[in-house]
């Protein structure tokens, strides 16, 4: 009887321990489950692009260089790929028919200011330096450029690219960012010579990053595409002339390879103009 009492007491002790251990076990199981869910979420954190695509790519070209509509858009049109062209109207006028055709074929026209002001550290911009601008002046440039684009092409420019990728006016303590102005006037503002692609959920539309594609072969672009696919990013590529290898020139051979890659459904690339992607994100990223 004594033994029985002892074994009862022992059982009770074990049960008590089991009762105190049980909630701890529950917490542990909960933590393990939660970390599994978190891992699954970070694995699937890749943004849901349309049509099950894994990344977005925008091709963009600046300054309305003549080669863009002489040899660039005909190649893009062969592949049915639409790009964004950030134009300076006075340069655009040199090939106006080509630009009209580009618009008819679905390419996007963006604003790149009226006179392309950059820092006066560039000797060619010393007499039209951002350091000497005010916010009022730059706003006027942007407005006038939009007006000119409408007159020449009957298009409303909804996107903008900062000349030289520079986003300021003034000097010293009077330096001001004109990013808020761009945010107010356009659905997207694109930089230049950045190092990262855009995170579709996080990105600031008025300061989209762009990676240079001038002077590059496809094997230099491919790692950027692969990285964008892995992380679900939006890669905006930026270039100038379009043709054979040369100064500030996006190589047509590279573009051909890039478009073939993007057209292969197994690569899951959504290749669209900047404005199209920006609008999609603004609608879907909430
Ligand atoms: Zn430019």
py3Dmol code that shows the C-alpha trace and the ligand (Angstrom):
import py3Dmol

protein = """\
ATOM      1  CA  UNK A   1       0.000   0.000   0.000  1.00  0.00           C
ATOM      2  CA  UNK A   2       2.842   2.213   0.894  1.00  0.00           C
ATOM      3  CA  UNK A   3       4.456   1.256  -2.384  1.00  0.00           C
ATOM      4  CA  UNK A   4       1.249   2.052  -4.250  1.00  0.00           C
ATOM      5  CA  UNK A   5       1.083   5.475  -2.662  1.00  0.00           C
ATOM      6  CA  UNK A   6       4.696   6.034  -3.589  1.00  0.00           C
ATOM      7  CA  UNK A   7       4.100   4.974  -7.214  1.00  0.00           C
ATOM      8  CA  UNK A   8       0.988   7.166  -7.319  1.00  0.00           C
ATOM      9  CA  UNK A   9       3.046  10.087  -6.028  1.00  0.00           C
ATOM     10  CA  UNK A  10       5.758   9.290  -8.617  1.00  0.00           C
ATOM     11  CA  UNK A  11       3.153   9.106 -11.416  1.00  0.00           C
ATOM     12  CA  UNK A  12       1.680  12.372 -10.302  1.00  0.00           C
ATOM     13  CA  UNK A  13       5.149  13.928 -10.346  1.00  0.00           C
ATOM     14  CA  UNK A  14       5.722  12.662 -13.911  1.00  0.00           C
ATOM     15  CA  UNK A  15       2.327  13.829 -15.043  1.00  0.00           C
ATOM     16  CA  UNK A  16       2.957  17.191 -13.450  1.00  0.00           C
ATOM     17  CA  UNK A  17       6.194  17.464 -15.383  1.00  0.00           C
ATOM     18  CA  UNK A  18       4.384  16.378 -18.525  1.00  0.00           C
ATOM     19  CA  UNK A  19       1.758  19.018 -17.869  1.00  0.00           C
ATOM     20  CA  UNK A  20       4.436  21.723 -17.445  1.00  0.00           C
ATOM     21  CA  UNK A  21       6.450  20.488 -20.458  1.00  0.00           C
ATOM     22  CA  UNK A  22       3.395  20.263 -22.724  1.00  0.00           C
ATOM     23  CA  UNK A  23       2.854  24.032 -23.209  1.00  0.00           C
ATOM     24  CA  UNK A  24       6.576  24.455 -23.874  1.00  0.00           C
ATOM     25  CA  UNK A  25       6.358  21.753 -26.527  1.00  0.00           C
ATOM     26  CA  UNK A  26       3.361  23.461 -28.037  1.00  0.00           C
ATOM     27  CA  UNK A  27       5.276  26.756 -28.246  1.00  0.00           C
ATOM     28  CA  UNK A  28       8.226  24.954 -29.836  1.00  0.00           C
ATOM     29  CA  UNK A  29       6.007  23.287 -32.444  1.00  0.00           C
ATOM     30  CA  UNK A  30       4.349  26.648 -33.087  1.00  0.00           C
ATOM     31  CA  UNK A  31       7.729  28.348 -33.591  1.00  0.00           C
ATOM     32  CA  UNK A  32       8.881  25.601 -35.986  1.00  0.00           C
ATOM     33  CA  UNK A  33       5.642  25.871 -37.959  1.00  0.00           C
ATOM     34  CA  UNK A  34       5.872  29.660 -38.035  1.00  0.00           C
ATOM     35  CA  UNK A  35       9.455  29.619 -39.275  1.00  0.00           C
ATOM     36  CA  UNK A  36       8.368  27.183 -42.005  1.00  0.00           C
ATOM     37  CA  UNK A  37       5.640  29.602 -43.068  1.00  0.00           C
ATOM     38  CA  UNK A  38       8.110  32.508 -42.979  1.00  0.00           C
ATOM     39  CA  UNK A  39      10.581  30.544 -45.104  1.00  0.00           C
ATOM     40  CA  UNK A  40       7.844  29.637 -47.541  1.00  0.00           C
ATOM     41  CA  UNK A  41       6.874  33.302 -47.699  1.00  0.00           C
ATOM     42  CA  UNK A  42      10.416  34.480 -48.389  1.00  0.00           C
ATOM     43  CA  UNK A  43      10.721  31.775 -51.078  1.00  0.00           C
ATOM     44  CA  UNK A  44       7.533  32.977 -52.686  1.00  0.00           C
ATOM     45  CA  UNK A  45       8.132  36.676 -51.946  1.00  0.00           C
ATOM     46  CA  UNK A  46       8.814  37.067 -55.666  1.00  0.00           C
ATOM     47  CA  UNK A  47       6.309  39.587 -56.956  1.00  0.00           C
ATOM     48  CA  UNK A  48       3.281  38.286 -58.867  1.00  0.00           C
ATOM     49  CA  UNK A  49       3.909  39.715 -62.331  1.00  0.00           C
ATOM     50  CA  UNK A  50       1.170  39.287 -64.953  1.00  0.00           C
ATOM     51  CA  UNK A  51       0.795  36.050 -66.894  1.00  0.00           C
ATOM     52  CA  UNK A  52       2.895  34.231 -64.303  1.00  0.00           C
ATOM     53  CA  UNK A  53       6.056  36.104 -65.351  1.00  0.00           C
ATOM     54  CA  UNK A  54       9.007  36.153 -62.986  1.00  0.00           C
ATOM     55  CA  UNK A  55      10.512  39.587 -63.689  1.00  0.00           C
ATOM     56  CA  UNK A  56       9.817  42.779 -65.600  1.00  0.00           C
ATOM     57  CA  UNK A  57      12.249  44.414 -68.005  1.00  0.00           C
ATOM     58  CA  UNK A  58      11.911  47.848 -69.592  1.00  0.00           C
ATOM     59  CA  UNK A  59      14.152  49.019 -72.402  1.00  0.00           C
ATOM     60  CA  UNK A  60      14.662  52.785 -72.429  1.00  0.00           C
ATOM     61  CA  UNK A  61      16.654  55.170 -74.598  1.00  0.00           C
ATOM     62  CA  UNK A  62      17.469  58.821 -74.054  1.00  0.00           C
ATOM     63  CA  UNK A  63      17.906  62.083 -75.955  1.00  0.00           C
ATOM     64  CA  UNK A  64      16.005  61.159 -79.178  1.00  0.00           C
ATOM     65  CA  UNK A  65      19.265  60.256 -80.913  1.00  0.00           C
ATOM     66  CA  UNK A  66      18.684  59.785 -84.632  1.00  0.00           C
ATOM     67  CA  UNK A  67      19.965  56.201 -84.662  1.00  0.00           C
ATOM     68  CA  UNK A  68      17.092  55.249 -82.348  1.00  0.00           C
ATOM     69  CA  UNK A  69      14.517  55.574 -85.111  1.00  0.00           C
ATOM     70  CA  UNK A  70      16.874  54.838 -88.005  1.00  0.00           C
ATOM     71  CA  UNK A  71      18.119  51.455 -86.806  1.00  0.00           C
ATOM     72  CA  UNK A  72      16.686  50.923 -83.306  1.00  0.00           C
ATOM     73  CA  UNK A  73      12.902  50.914 -83.610  1.00  0.00           C
ATOM     74  CA  UNK A  74      12.929  48.819 -86.826  1.00  0.00           C
ATOM     75  CA  UNK A  75      14.703  46.050 -84.882  1.00  0.00           C
ATOM     76  CA  UNK A  76      12.398  46.369 -81.851  1.00  0.00           C
ATOM     77  CA  UNK A  77       9.398  46.231 -84.204  1.00  0.00           C
ATOM     78  CA  UNK A  78      10.671  42.997 -85.768  1.00  0.00           C
ATOM     79  CA  UNK A  79      10.333  41.401 -82.326  1.00  0.00           C
ATOM     80  CA  UNK A  80       7.165  43.267 -81.360  1.00  0.00           C
ATOM     81  CA  UNK A  81       8.957  44.733 -78.329  1.00  0.00           C
ATOM     82  CA  UNK A  82       7.863  48.197 -77.160  1.00  0.00           C
ATOM     83  CA  UNK A  83      10.405  50.505 -75.544  1.00  0.00           C
ATOM     84  CA  UNK A  84      10.418  53.888 -73.814  1.00  0.00           C
ATOM     85  CA  UNK A  85      12.128  56.832 -75.498  1.00  0.00           C
ATOM     86  CA  UNK A  86      12.870  59.885 -73.370  1.00  0.00           C
ATOM     87  CA  UNK A  87      13.107  62.700 -75.858  1.00  0.00           C
ATOM     88  CA  UNK A  88      14.485  66.208 -76.114  1.00  0.00           C
ATOM     89  CA  UNK A  89      12.030  67.753 -78.619  1.00  0.00           C
ATOM     90  CA  UNK A  90      14.579  69.856 -80.548  1.00  0.00           C
ATOM     91  CA  UNK A  91      16.627  66.705 -81.264  1.00  0.00           C
ATOM     92  CA  UNK A  92      13.523  64.705 -82.074  1.00  0.00           C
ATOM     93  CA  UNK A  93      12.623  67.122 -84.841  1.00  0.00           C
ATOM     94  CA  UNK A  94      15.602  65.917 -86.889  1.00  0.00           C
ATOM     95  CA  UNK A  95      13.805  62.604 -87.495  1.00  0.00           C
ATOM     96  CA  UNK A  96      10.236  63.567 -86.868  1.00  0.00           C
ATOM     97  CA  UNK A  97       8.709  61.080 -89.333  1.00  0.00           C
ATOM     98  CA  UNK A  98      10.640  58.267 -87.686  1.00  0.00           C
ATOM     99  CA  UNK A  99       9.312  59.330 -84.281  1.00  0.00           C
ATOM    100  CA  UNK A 100       5.759  59.519 -85.559  1.00  0.00           C
ATOM    101  CA  UNK A 101       6.133  55.973 -86.852  1.00  0.00           C
ATOM    102  CA  UNK A 102       7.567  54.859 -83.507  1.00  0.00           C
ATOM    103  CA  UNK A 103       4.481  56.233 -81.762  1.00  0.00           C
ATOM    104  CA  UNK A 104       2.179  54.505 -84.264  1.00  0.00           C
ATOM    105  CA  UNK A 105       4.015  51.244 -83.571  1.00  0.00           C
ATOM    106  CA  UNK A 106       3.322  51.517 -79.850  1.00  0.00           C
ATOM    107  CA  UNK A 107       6.571  52.836 -78.383  1.00  0.00           C
ATOM    108  CA  UNK A 108       6.319  55.100 -75.370  1.00  0.00           C
ATOM    109  CA  UNK A 109       7.511  58.701 -75.508  1.00  0.00           C
ATOM    110  CA  UNK A 110       8.811  60.260 -72.302  1.00  0.00           C
ATOM    111  CA  UNK A 111      10.035  63.716 -71.262  1.00  0.00           C
ATOM    112  CA  UNK A 112      13.800  64.375 -71.015  1.00  0.00           C
ATOM    113  CA  UNK A 113      13.509  68.177 -70.578  1.00  0.00           C
ATOM    114  CA  UNK A 114      13.677  70.895 -73.175  1.00  0.00           C
ATOM    115  CA  UNK A 115      17.405  71.731 -72.998  1.00  0.00           C
ATOM    116  CA  UNK A 116      18.950  68.744 -71.162  1.00  0.00           C
ATOM    117  CA  UNK A 117      20.469  70.598 -68.186  1.00  0.00           C
ATOM    118  CA  UNK A 118      23.160  68.697 -66.261  1.00  0.00           C
ATOM    119  CA  UNK A 119      25.834  69.663 -63.777  1.00  0.00           C
ATOM    120  CA  UNK A 120      28.214  72.410 -64.910  1.00  0.00           C
ATOM    121  CA  UNK A 121      31.059  70.007 -64.202  1.00  0.00           C
ATOM    122  CA  UNK A 122      30.405  68.873 -67.742  1.00  0.00           C
ATOM    123  CA  UNK A 123      31.947  71.666 -69.792  1.00  0.00           C
ATOM    124  CA  UNK A 124      29.187  71.260 -72.424  1.00  0.00           C
ATOM    125  CA  UNK A 125      26.592  72.011 -69.745  1.00  0.00           C
ATOM    126  CA  UNK A 126      28.397  74.908 -68.023  1.00  0.00           C
ATOM    127  CA  UNK A 127      26.117  77.457 -69.664  1.00  0.00           C
ATOM    128  CA  UNK A 128      23.031  75.427 -68.874  1.00  0.00           C
ATOM    129  CA  UNK A 129      23.986  74.033 -65.480  1.00  0.00           C
ATOM    130  CA  UNK A 130      21.578  72.550 -62.934  1.00  0.00           C
ATOM    131  CA  UNK A 131      23.571  74.476 -60.334  1.00  0.00           C
ATOM    132  CA  UNK A 132      22.123  77.684 -61.803  1.00  0.00           C
ATOM    133  CA  UNK A 133      18.538  76.460 -62.003  1.00  0.00           C
ATOM    134  CA  UNK A 134      15.638  77.110 -59.643  1.00  0.00           C
ATOM    135  CA  UNK A 135      12.759  74.709 -59.047  1.00  0.00           C
ATOM    136  CA  UNK A 136      10.491  77.120 -60.898  1.00  0.00           C
ATOM    137  CA  UNK A 137      12.763  77.054 -63.953  1.00  0.00           C
ATOM    138  CA  UNK A 138      13.030  73.289 -64.046  1.00  0.00           C
ATOM    139  CA  UNK A 139       9.249  72.949 -63.652  1.00  0.00           C
ATOM    140  CA  UNK A 140       8.864  75.245 -66.616  1.00  0.00           C
ATOM    141  CA  UNK A 141      11.310  73.090 -68.668  1.00  0.00           C
ATOM    142  CA  UNK A 142       9.305  69.988 -67.909  1.00  0.00           C
ATOM    143  CA  UNK A 143       6.018  71.656 -68.774  1.00  0.00           C
ATOM    144  CA  UNK A 144       7.342  73.137 -72.014  1.00  0.00           C
ATOM    145  CA  UNK A 145       8.828  69.801 -73.034  1.00  0.00           C
ATOM    146  CA  UNK A 146       5.474  68.086 -72.484  1.00  0.00           C
ATOM    147  CA  UNK A 147       3.795  70.795 -74.531  1.00  0.00           C
ATOM    148  CA  UNK A 148       6.251  70.348 -77.406  1.00  0.00           C
ATOM    149  CA  UNK A 149       5.870  66.555 -77.369  1.00  0.00           C
ATOM    150  CA  UNK A 150       2.120  66.985 -77.619  1.00  0.00           C
ATOM    151  CA  UNK A 151       2.461  69.453 -80.501  1.00  0.00           C
ATOM    152  CA  UNK A 152       4.902  67.288 -82.448  1.00  0.00           C
ATOM    153  CA  UNK A 153       3.553  63.787 -81.764  1.00  0.00           C
ATOM    154  CA  UNK A 154       0.132  64.310 -80.227  1.00  0.00           C
ATOM    155  CA  UNK A 155       1.249  62.297 -77.213  1.00  0.00           C
ATOM    156  CA  UNK A 156       0.964  63.002 -73.485  1.00  0.00           C
ATOM    157  CA  UNK A 157       4.328  62.248 -71.877  1.00  0.00           C
ATOM    158  CA  UNK A 158       3.623  60.395 -68.630  1.00  0.00           C
ATOM    159  CA  UNK A 159       7.183  59.368 -67.797  1.00  0.00           C
ATOM    160  CA  UNK A 160      10.403  61.285 -67.304  1.00  0.00           C
ATOM    161  CA  UNK A 161      14.145  60.578 -67.280  1.00  0.00           C
ATOM    162  CA  UNK A 162      16.546  62.885 -65.400  1.00  0.00           C
ATOM    163  CA  UNK A 163      19.218  64.224 -67.792  1.00  0.00           C
ATOM    164  CA  UNK A 164      22.547  62.722 -66.672  1.00  0.00           C
ATOM    165  CA  UNK A 165      20.530  61.044 -63.893  1.00  0.00           C
ATOM    166  CA  UNK A 166      20.932  64.243 -61.837  1.00  0.00           C
ATOM    167  CA  UNK A 167      18.022  65.146 -59.598  1.00  0.00           C
ATOM    168  CA  UNK A 168      18.924  68.538 -58.097  1.00  0.00           C
ATOM    169  CA  UNK A 169      18.908  72.253 -58.834  1.00  0.00           C
ATOM    170  CA  UNK A 170      21.017  74.942 -57.150  1.00  0.00           C
ATOM    171  CA  UNK A 171      24.223  74.870 -55.181  1.00  0.00           C
ATOM    172  CA  UNK A 172      25.399  74.587 -51.573  1.00  0.00           C
ATOM    173  CA  UNK A 173      22.718  75.319 -48.965  1.00  0.00           C
ATOM    174  CA  UNK A 174      20.361  76.317 -51.772  1.00  0.00           C
ATOM    175  CA  UNK A 175      20.530  72.898 -53.423  1.00  0.00           C
ATOM    176  CA  UNK A 176      17.083  71.389 -53.866  1.00  0.00           C
ATOM    177  CA  UNK A 177      15.843  68.065 -55.109  1.00  0.00           C
ATOM    178  CA  UNK A 178      13.495  68.155 -58.061  1.00  0.00           C
ATOM    179  CA  UNK A 179      12.300  64.615 -57.399  1.00  0.00           C
ATOM    180  CA  UNK A 180       9.066  65.895 -55.733  1.00  0.00           C
ATOM    181  CA  UNK A 181       8.327  67.922 -58.853  1.00  0.00           C
ATOM    182  CA  UNK A 182       8.727  64.834 -61.013  1.00  0.00           C
ATOM    183  CA  UNK A 183       6.557  62.848 -58.591  1.00  0.00           C
ATOM    184  CA  UNK A 184       3.874  65.501 -59.042  1.00  0.00           C
ATOM    185  CA  UNK A 185       4.011  65.694 -62.838  1.00  0.00           C
ATOM    186  CA  UNK A 186       4.738  62.138 -64.002  1.00  0.00           C
ATOM    187  CA  UNK A 187       3.846  58.574 -63.151  1.00  0.00           C
ATOM    188  CA  UNK A 188       7.559  57.689 -63.162  1.00  0.00           C
ATOM    189  CA  UNK A 189      11.005  59.346 -63.142  1.00  0.00           C
ATOM    190  CA  UNK A 190      14.038  57.319 -64.192  1.00  0.00           C
ATOM    191  CA  UNK A 191      17.663  57.762 -63.107  1.00  0.00           C
ATOM    192  CA  UNK A 192      20.838  56.656 -64.833  1.00  0.00           C
ATOM    193  CA  UNK A 193      23.884  54.488 -64.052  1.00  0.00           C
ATOM    194  CA  UNK A 194      22.398  52.892 -60.960  1.00  0.00           C
ATOM    195  CA  UNK A 195      23.572  49.598 -59.553  1.00  0.00           C
ATOM    196  CA  UNK A 196      20.365  47.820 -58.629  1.00  0.00           C
ATOM    197  CA  UNK A 197      17.092  46.881 -60.261  1.00  0.00           C
ATOM    198  CA  UNK A 198      13.784  48.131 -58.822  1.00  0.00           C
ATOM    199  CA  UNK A 199      11.952  46.276 -56.090  1.00  0.00           C
ATOM    200  CA  UNK A 200       8.364  46.257 -57.390  1.00  0.00           C
ATOM    201  CA  UNK A 201       6.872  46.678 -53.921  1.00  0.00           C
ATOM    202  CA  UNK A 202       9.363  49.128 -52.428  1.00  0.00           C
ATOM    203  CA  UNK A 203      10.461  51.339 -55.339  1.00  0.00           C
ATOM    204  CA  UNK A 204       9.954  55.092 -55.478  1.00  0.00           C
ATOM    205  CA  UNK A 205       8.353  55.732 -58.861  1.00  0.00           C
ATOM    206  CA  UNK A 206       9.861  59.218 -59.031  1.00  0.00           C
ATOM    207  CA  UNK A 207      13.359  57.753 -58.660  1.00  0.00           C
ATOM    208  CA  UNK A 208      13.380  54.504 -60.594  1.00  0.00           C
ATOM    209  CA  UNK A 209      16.816  53.032 -61.009  1.00  0.00           C
ATOM    210  CA  UNK A 210      18.296  52.309 -64.421  1.00  0.00           C
ATOM    211  CA  UNK A 211      21.267  50.232 -65.428  1.00  0.00           C
ATOM    212  CA  UNK A 212      23.352  51.198 -68.431  1.00  0.00           C
ATOM    213  CA  UNK A 213      23.128  48.895 -71.447  1.00  0.00           C
ATOM    214  CA  UNK A 214      25.397  50.942 -73.748  1.00  0.00           C
ATOM    215  CA  UNK A 215      28.640  49.228 -74.718  1.00  0.00           C
ATOM    216  CA  UNK A 216      27.557  45.863 -73.340  1.00  0.00           C
ATOM    217  CA  UNK A 217      27.305  42.429 -74.884  1.00  0.00           C
ATOM    218  CA  UNK A 218      24.478  40.082 -73.983  1.00  0.00           C
ATOM    219  CA  UNK A 219      26.684  38.035 -71.663  1.00  0.00           C
ATOM    220  CA  UNK A 220      27.040  41.171 -69.511  1.00  0.00           C
ATOM    221  CA  UNK A 221      23.271  41.727 -69.457  1.00  0.00           C
ATOM    222  CA  UNK A 222      22.344  38.094 -68.801  1.00  0.00           C
ATOM    223  CA  UNK A 223      23.387  38.064 -65.098  1.00  0.00           C
ATOM    224  CA  UNK A 224      21.134  41.098 -64.519  1.00  0.00           C
ATOM    225  CA  UNK A 225      18.206  39.255 -66.078  1.00  0.00           C
ATOM    226  CA  UNK A 226      18.916  36.117 -64.053  1.00  0.00           C
ATOM    227  CA  UNK A 227      19.096  38.122 -60.835  1.00  0.00           C
ATOM    228  CA  UNK A 228      15.832  39.925 -61.636  1.00  0.00           C
ATOM    229  CA  UNK A 229      14.153  36.550 -62.247  1.00  0.00           C
ATOM    230  CA  UNK A 230      15.420  35.192 -58.956  1.00  0.00           C
ATOM    231  CA  UNK A 231      14.119  38.133 -56.933  1.00  0.00           C
ATOM    232  CA  UNK A 232      11.099  39.167 -59.027  1.00  0.00           C
ATOM    233  CA  UNK A 233      12.558  42.596 -59.723  1.00  0.00           C
ATOM    234  CA  UNK A 234      11.916  45.205 -62.366  1.00  0.00           C
ATOM    235  CA  UNK A 235      15.037  45.821 -64.396  1.00  0.00           C
ATOM    236  CA  UNK A 236      15.083  49.112 -66.295  1.00  0.00           C
ATOM    237  CA  UNK A 237      17.866  49.277 -68.868  1.00  0.00           C
ATOM    238  CA  UNK A 238      18.958  52.602 -70.319  1.00  0.00           C
ATOM    239  CA  UNK A 239      20.893  53.455 -73.454  1.00  0.00           C
ATOM    240  CA  UNK A 240      21.583  56.134 -76.047  1.00  0.00           C
ATOM    241  CA  UNK A 241      22.639  55.434 -79.638  1.00  0.00           C
ATOM    242  CA  UNK A 242      21.421  52.162 -81.155  1.00  0.00           C
ATOM    243  CA  UNK A 243      23.711  50.461 -83.645  1.00  0.00           C
ATOM    244  CA  UNK A 244      27.112  48.890 -84.139  1.00  0.00           C
ATOM    245  CA  UNK A 245      29.521  49.030 -81.169  1.00  0.00           C
ATOM    246  CA  UNK A 246      30.554  52.614 -80.507  1.00  0.00           C
ATOM    247  CA  UNK A 247      30.481  55.455 -77.982  1.00  0.00           C
ATOM    248  CA  UNK A 248      27.293  55.541 -75.867  1.00  0.00           C
ATOM    249  CA  UNK A 249      25.787  52.903 -78.097  1.00  0.00           C
ATOM    250  CA  UNK A 250      23.460  50.053 -77.281  1.00  0.00           C
ATOM    251  CA  UNK A 251      24.556  47.210 -79.515  1.00  0.00           C
ATOM    252  CA  UNK A 252      21.868  45.867 -81.825  1.00  0.00           C
ATOM    253  CA  UNK A 253      23.302  42.337 -81.520  1.00  0.00           C
ATOM    254  CA  UNK A 254      22.929  42.522 -77.741  1.00  0.00           C
ATOM    255  CA  UNK A 255      19.346  43.768 -78.133  1.00  0.00           C
ATOM    256  CA  UNK A 256      18.560  40.938 -80.530  1.00  0.00           C
ATOM    257  CA  UNK A 257      19.815  38.355 -78.038  1.00  0.00           C
ATOM    258  CA  UNK A 258      18.010  40.067 -75.186  1.00  0.00           C
ATOM    259  CA  UNK A 259      14.700  40.131 -77.051  1.00  0.00           C
ATOM    260  CA  UNK A 260      15.048  36.476 -78.064  1.00  0.00           C
ATOM    261  CA  UNK A 261      15.686  35.621 -74.431  1.00  0.00           C
ATOM    262  CA  UNK A 262      12.702  37.693 -73.291  1.00  0.00           C
ATOM    263  CA  UNK A 263      10.448  36.144 -75.918  1.00  0.00           C
ATOM    264  CA  UNK A 264      11.233  32.593 -74.732  1.00  0.00           C
ATOM    265  CA  UNK A 265       8.291  31.817 -72.420  1.00  0.00           C
ATOM    266  CA  UNK A 266      10.463  29.591 -70.211  1.00  0.00           C
ATOM    267  CA  UNK A 267      12.412  32.690 -69.104  1.00  0.00           C
ATOM    268  CA  UNK A 268       9.305  34.392 -67.691  1.00  0.00           C
ATOM    269  CA  UNK A 269      10.248  37.950 -68.679  1.00  0.00           C
ATOM    270  CA  UNK A 270       7.555  40.630 -68.915  1.00  0.00           C
ATOM    271  CA  UNK A 271       9.129  43.143 -71.304  1.00  0.00           C
ATOM    272  CA  UNK A 272       7.122  46.371 -71.359  1.00  0.00           C
ATOM    273  CA  UNK A 273       7.671  50.161 -71.488  1.00  0.00           C
ATOM    274  CA  UNK A 274       8.330  51.950 -68.196  1.00  0.00           C
ATOM    275  CA  UNK A 275       4.860  53.549 -68.078  1.00  0.00           C
ATOM    276  CA  UNK A 276       3.094  50.217 -68.583  1.00  0.00           C
ATOM    277  CA  UNK A 277       4.993  48.569 -65.722  1.00  0.00           C
ATOM    278  CA  UNK A 278       4.594  51.594 -63.437  1.00  0.00           C
ATOM    279  CA  UNK A 279       0.833  51.662 -63.996  1.00  0.00           C
ATOM    280  CA  UNK A 280       0.565  47.928 -63.377  1.00  0.00           C
ATOM    281  CA  UNK A 281       2.489  48.244 -60.114  1.00  0.00           C
ATOM    282  CA  UNK A 282       0.504  51.224 -58.907  1.00  0.00           C
ATOM    283  CA  UNK A 283      -2.674  49.211 -59.419  1.00  0.00           C
ATOM    284  CA  UNK A 284      -1.408  45.979 -57.897  1.00  0.00           C
ATOM    285  CA  UNK A 285       1.113  46.720 -55.194  1.00  0.00           C
ATOM    286  CA  UNK A 286      -1.305  47.770 -52.427  1.00  0.00           C
TER     287      UNK A 286
END
"""
ligand_1 = """\
1
ZN
Zn 20.190 62.480 -71.766
"""
view = py3Dmol.view(width=600, height=400)
view.addModel(protein, "pdb")
view.setStyle({"model": 0}, {"cartoon": {"style": "trace"}})
view.addModel(ligand_1, "xyz")
view.setStyle({"model": 1}, {"stick": {}})
view.zoomTo()
view.show()
